[in-house]
């Protein structure tokens, strides 16, 4: 799924040894999700929550990240983060990219 990530000038966070669960929300509010090399596109919020629960039940320390298109309404990203937390994610990180030089 193609998204335009917000650009920030902070240092990247060190990666974890466990593949993260990444949920993407595009500019139209559509969701995709992947864990490692297993992408799933075009899923609804209930499916996101269900799959998140399963992943975290099997691997409780899996990092959970949101890739939100910079054009999506902020509230939609907050709702997604809340959904992920209700599915068992203790914390949810945001994916950004460095500005082009």
C-alpha positions in Angstrom: 0.0 0.0 0.0 1.4 3.4 -1.0 1.5 6.1 1.7 3.3 9.4 2.1 4.9 9.3 5.5 5.4 12.4 7.6 9.0 13.6 7.5 10.9 14.4 10.7 14.4 15.3 11.6 14.8 13.1 14.7 17.1 10.1 14.9 15.6 6.7 14.0 14.8 4.4 16.9 16.9 1.3 17.1 15.2 -1.7 15.6 14.0 -4.7 17.6 15.1 -8.3 17.0 11.4 -9.3 16.6 9.7 -8.4 13.3 7.1 -5.7 14.0 3.5 -5.8 13.3 2.9 -2.9 11.0 -0.5 -1.4 10.3 -0.8 1.1 7.5 -3.6 3.6 6.9 -3.6 5.3 3.5 -4.9 8.7 2.5 -8.4 7.2 1.8 -8.5 5.5 5.3 -7.9 2.0 4.0 -6.0 -0.4 6.2 -3.3 -2.9 5.4 -1.3 -5.0 7.9 1.8 -7.1 7.9 4.0 -9.1 10.3 7.4 -9.8 8.8 6.9 -10.7 5.2 3.2 -11.6 5.4 1.2 -8.5 4.0 -2.6 -8.3 4.1 -4.2 -5.4 2.3 -7.7 -4.1 2.3 -8.8 -5.2 5.8 -11.4 -3.6 8.0 -10.9 -2.4 11.6 -12.4 -5.5 13.1 -9.9 -7.7 11.2 -7.0 -5.5 12.2 -8.1 -5.9 15.9 -8.6 -9.7 15.5 -5.2 -10.2 13.8 -3.4 -8.0 16.3 -4.8 -10.1 19.2 -3.6 -13.3 17.5 -0.1 -12.0 16.9 0.3 -10.6 20.4 -1.1 -13.8 22.0 1.6 -15.8 20.1 4.4 -13.3 20.5 3.6 -10.8 23.3 6.7 -8.7 22.8 6.0 -8.0 19.1 6.5 -4.2 18.4 3.4 -2.6 17.0 3.8 0.3 14.5 1.5 2.5 12.5 2.3 3.8 9.1 -0.1 6.7 8.6 -0.3 8.7 5.4 0.5 12.3 6.2 -2.7 13.3 4.4 -5.0 11.3 6.6 -7.0 13.1 9.4 -5.1 12.9 12.7 -8.2 11.5 14.4 -8.1 8.4 12.2 -4.6 7.6 13.3 -5.5 8.1 17.0 -8.5 5.8 16.5 -6.3 3.2 14.9 -3.8 3.4 17.8 -6.6 3.0 20.3 -7.9 0.0 18.4 -4.4 -1.6 18.5 -4.1 -0.9 22.3 -7.6 -2.5 22.9 -6.2 -5.6 21.0 -3.4 -5.9 23.5 -0.6 -3.6 22.2 1.0 -2.0 25.3 2.5 0.7 23.1 2.2 1.8 19.5 4.9 3.5 17.6 4.6 5.8 14.5 6.6 5.3 11.4 8.1 8.4 9.8 10.8 9.2 7.3 13.7 11.6 7.2 13.2 14.7 4.9 15.1 14.6 1.7 18.2 16.7 1.7 
